[in-house]
Amino acid sequence: MAMQHPAGRLGPHDRKQTGKAMAGSESRLLHVGARVCWRDDRNDQGTVTETNWSGVTLKWGSRGEQSILHNDMDAVSAISKK
């Protein structure tokens, strides 16, 4: 099942070629307060508000919350702290 973005359905060819997809094992390492972005778009950022055994809940800056299963996090990228 493909992940549903609040603005529409993400297809397998919609991801930017330059971005690195987040694997389920990487998603499991996220912590509450971690910053992420959608499809490598630094203008579309969110914050992890909850983590559990099956996935994470993200609060997007420009829209509501979204729960995503760990293995469906391929369109989400972690934002590194500088």
Residue pairs with C-beta under 8 A, 6 or more apart in sequence:
1 72
2 9
2 10
2 11
2 12
2 72
3 10
3 68
3 72
3 73
3 74
3 75
4 10
5 38
5 75
6 60
6 63
6 64
6 66
10 39
10 75
14 39
14 75
15 21
15 39
15 74
15 75
16 39
16 40
18 40
19 39
19 40
19 77
20 77
21 73
21 74
21 75
22 73
22 74
22 76
22 77
22 78
23 73
23 74
24 70
24 71
24 73
26 73
26 78
27 55
27 56
27 68
27 70
27 71
27 73
27 76
28 70
30 36
30 48
30 51
30 56
30 78
31 48
31 51
32 48
32 49
32 50
32 51
33 47
33 48
34 47
34 48
34 78
35 45
35 46
35 47
35 48
35 78
35 79
35 81
36 45
36 46
36 47
36 48
36 58
36 76
36 77
36 78
36 79
37 44
37 45
37 46
37 76
37 77
37 79
38 44
38 45
38 46
38 60
38 75
38 76
38 77
39 75
39 77
40 77
42 79
44 60
44 61
44 62
45 60
45 61
45 79
46 58
46 59
46 60
46 61
46 66
47 58
47 59
47 61
48 56
48 57
48 58
49 57
49 58
49 59
49 65
50 56
50 57
50 67
51 57
54 69
54 70
55 67
55 68
55 69
55 70
55 72
55 73
56 67
56 68
56 70
56 73
57 65
57 66
57 67
57 68
58 65
58 66
58 67
58 68
58 76
59 65
60 66
68 76
